[in-house]
Amino acid sequence: MSENTHDKLPIRMLHDRVLVRTDTPEGERRSGGGILIPATAAVGRRLAWAEVVAVGQNVRTVETGDRVLFDPEDRAEVEVRGVAYVLMRERDLHAVAADRFQGTSDSTGLYL
């Protein structure tokens, strides 16, 4: 999918809603050391990273294109044009990656 596909989504977010696309699909993943972890492995509550593709008019802390951290257990999935997205409220986001904030006057001082 091209980068500009998100700009043409036939959906408009309302209020404090955020639409994100997860970085990795559910299933197998690799640890930092290269060990393959199967999808059936029991792990503790694990947060996931996603890219913001659309925001409602009342969203104040994230912008389209930001990478955000969220709890995958508290999510509502929606399919738009054959692509799966996650819909959530802004308050359900745990963090925003610091790339946008580095070197600006509104820096939070938090680095993820």
Buried (B, 14 or more C-beta within 10 A) or exposed (E): EEEEEBEEBEEEBEEBBBBBBBEEEEEEBEEEEEEEEEEEEEEEEEEBBBBBBBBBEEBEEBEBEBBBBBBBEEBEEEEBEEEEBBBBBBEBBEBBBBEBBEEEEEEEEEEE
